[in-house]
């Protein structure tokens, strides 16, 4: 589950998992999901995705994020 705390850690190292301190190691699968979502949202913003794919990503955001505020925060992320 993607939460604000998770995104705080993600943003603190600008998405570079290897830069996390050992005491801060987070679930790698969730980390990779955030990486994928950030990339997918970038492609959508720049017109490289179909409407169907955009709807798919919206459903994934709803499924993976703790609440609507987390969804909005992921959508606002840029690296």
PASEBA-1860 file (N, C-alpha, C; in nm, 3 decimals):
! residues 79
1> XXXXXXXX> 0.085/-0.118/0.000/0.000/0.000/0.000/0.089/0.124/0.000 ~ 0.060/0.217/-0.086/0.135/0.342/-0.094/0.069/0.443/0.001 ~ 0.149/0.494/0.091/0.101/0.592/0.190/0.186/0.719/0.180 ~ 0.145/0.821/0.253/0.224/0.945/0.256/0.362/0.919/0.316 ~ 0.370/0.836/0.420/0.499/0.804/0.479/0.591/0.737/0.377 ~ 0.535/0.646/0.299/0.612/0.579/0.195/0.663/0.682/0.094 ~ 0.576/0.772/0.051/0.615/0.874/-0.046/0.717/0.971/0.012 ~ 0.710/0.999/0.142/0.812/1.083/0.206/0.949/1.020/0.188
9> XXXXXXXX> 0.959/0.890/0.213/1.086/0.819/0.198/1.128/0.817/0.051 ~ 1.035/0.790/-0.038/1.063/0.786/-0.181/1.118/0.920/-0.230 ~ 1.054/1.027/-0.192/1.096/1.159/-0.235/1.227/1.203/-0.169 ~ 1.254/1.155/-0.048/1.376/1.194/0.023/1.502/1.150/-0.050 ~ 1.491/1.044/-0.130/1.606/0.994/-0.207/1.580/1.006/-0.357 ~ 1.479/1.086/-0.392/1.444/1.110/-0.532/1.423/0.980/-0.611 ~ 1.361/0.883/-0.545/1.326/0.757/-0.611/1.439/0.658/-0.625 ~ 1.554/0.685/-0.564/1.669/0.595/-0.576/1.677/0.505/-0.454
17> XXXXXXXX> 1.622/0.384/-0.469/1.610/0.288/-0.359/1.744/0.262/-0.290 ~ 1.850/0.257/-0.368/1.982/0.225/-0.314/2.033/0.330/-0.217 ~ 1.978/0.450/-0.222/2.022/0.557/-0.133/1.953/0.556/0.003 ~ 1.854/0.468/0.020/1.789/0.457/0.150/1.887/0.404/0.253 ~ 1.878/0.453/0.376/1.961/0.398/0.482/1.907/0.260/0.518 ~ 1.992/0.176/0.576/1.952/0.039/0.606/1.831/0.033/0.698 ~ 1.821/0.124/0.792/1.708/0.123/0.884/1.578/0.166/0.818 ~ 1.589/0.215/0.696/1.474/0.270/0.627/1.429/0.183/0.510
25> XXXXXXXX> 1.484/0.066/0.494/1.451/-0.019/0.378/1.302/-0.048/0.375 ~ 1.243/-0.021/0.260/1.100/-0.038/0.240/1.075/-0.149/0.140 ~ 0.950/-0.191/0.130/0.912/-0.298/0.039/0.952/-0.264/-0.104 ~ 1.037/-0.347/-0.161/1.090/-0.323/-0.296/0.980/-0.329/-0.402 ~ 0.883/-0.418/-0.387/0.775/-0.430/-0.486/0.690/-0.302/-0.489 ~ 0.662/-0.246/-0.373/0.585/-0.122/-0.368/0.668/-0.008/-0.427 ~ 0.797/-0.008/-0.397/0.887/0.093/-0.452/0.884/0.089/-0.605 ~ 0.894/-0.031/-0.660/0.891/-0.046/-0.806/0.755/-0.006/-0.864
33> XXXXXXXX> 0.649/-0.029/-0.789/0.515/0.013/-0.834/0.509/0.165/-0.844 ~ 0.565/0.235/-0.745/0.567/0.381/-0.751/0.652/0.427/-0.870 ~ 0.768/0.365/-0.889/0.851/0.397/-1.006/0.770/0.385/-1.135 ~ 0.699/0.275/-1.149/0.619/0.253/-1.269/0.508/0.354/-1.286 ~ 0.441/0.386/-1.177/0.333/0.484/-1.183/0.384/0.622/-1.222 ~ 0.498/0.661/-1.165/0.556/0.791/-1.199/0.589/0.796/-1.348 ~ 0.647/0.689/-1.400/0.679/0.683/-1.542/0.552/0.685/-1.627 ~ 0.453/0.604/-1.590/0.327/0.600/-1.665/0.259/0.736/-1.666
41> XXXXXXXX> 0.258/0.804/-1.553/0.195/0.936/-1.546/0.271/1.038/-1.631 ~ 0.402/1.025/-1.637/0.481/1.111/-1.725/0.441/1.089/-1.871 ~ 0.429/0.963/-1.911/0.389/0.931/-2.048/0.249/0.985/-2.078 ~ 0.160/0.973/-1.983/0.023/1.022/-2.001/0.024/1.175/-2.016 ~ 0.099/1.243/-1.930/0.106/1.390/-1.937/0.157/1.440/-2.071 ~ 0.244/1.361/-2.133/0.305/1.403/-2.258/0.239/1.341/-2.381 ~ 0.123/1.281/-2.362/0.043/1.234/-2.473/0.085/1.102/-2.536 ~ 0.163/1.021/-2.465/0.211/0.895/-2.520/0.127/0.773/-2.480
49> XXXXXXXX> 0.011/0.796/-2.423/-0.073/0.685/-2.378/-0.215/0.700/-2.434 ~ -0.278/0.588/-2.456/-0.416/0.589/-2.504/-0.511/0.619/-2.388 ~ -0.633/0.652/-2.421/-0.735/0.675/-2.318/-0.755/0.551/-2.233 ~ -0.753/0.436/-2.298/-0.771/0.310/-2.226/-0.659/0.286/-2.125 ~ -0.537/0.316/-2.164/-0.424/0.298/-2.073/-0.431/0.398/-1.958 ~ -0.474/0.519/-1.988/-0.491/0.619/-1.884/-0.594/0.573/-1.781 ~ -0.702/0.513/-1.825/-0.804/0.460/-1.733/-0.747/0.346/-1.650 ~ -0.666/0.262/-1.713/-0.602/0.151/-1.642/-0.512/0.204/-1.529
57> XXXXXXXX> -0.433/0.306/-1.559/-0.344/0.363/-1.459/-0.424/0.427/-1.346 ~ -0.534/0.491/-1.379/-0.619/0.550/-1.275/-0.671/0.441/-1.181 ~ -0.711/0.328/-1.235/-0.758/0.216/-1.151/-0.645/0.163/-1.064 ~ -0.524/0.154/-1.120/-0.409/0.108/-1.043/-0.378/0.204/-0.928 ~ -0.386/0.332/-0.954/-0.365/0.430/-0.849/-0.465/0.411/-0.736 ~ -0.590/0.392/-0.772/-0.694/0.371/-0.670/-0.668/0.244/-0.590 ~ -0.620/0.141/-0.657/-0.595/0.012/-0.593/-0.473/0.016/-0.500 ~ -0.369/0.085/-0.542/-0.243/0.080/-0.469/-0.226/0.188/-0.363
65> XXXXXXXX> -0.299/0.297/-0.375/-0.282/0.410/-0.283/-0.380/0.403/-0.166 ~ -0.332/0.450/-0.051/-0.412/0.443/0.071/-0.540/0.525/0.064 ~ -0.534/0.641/-0.003/-0.654/0.725/-0.015/-0.636/0.825/-0.129 ~ -0.737/0.907/-0.149/-0.737/1.001/-0.262/-0.624/1.104/-0.251 ~ -0.587/1.143/-0.130/-0.479/1.241/-0.117/-0.344/1.181/-0.160 ~ -0.327/1.052/-0.138/-0.204/0.985/-0.183/-0.205/0.976/-0.336 ~ -0.320/0.946/-0.394/-0.332/0.942/-0.540/-0.290/1.077/-0.599 ~ -0.342/1.186/-0.543/-0.309/1.318/-0.594/-0.161/1.351/-0.578
73> XXXXXXX> -0.105/1.306/-0.469/0.039/1.330/-0.447/0.124/1.255/-0.549 ~ 0.088/1.131/-0.578/0.161/1.054/-0.679/0.149/1.124/-0.815 ~ 0.030/1.170/-0.847/0.009/1.238/-0.975/0.091/1.365/-0.986 ~ 0.119/1.430/-0.876/0.194/1.555/-0.877/0.346/1.534/-0.878 ~ 0.391/1.410/-0.854/0.535/1.383/-0.847/0.600/1.398/-0.983 ~ 0.721/1.455/-0.980/0.801/1.468/-1.101/0.947/1.453/-1.064 ~ 1.017/1.369/-1.139/1.162/1.351/-1.118/1.234/1.363/-1.249
END
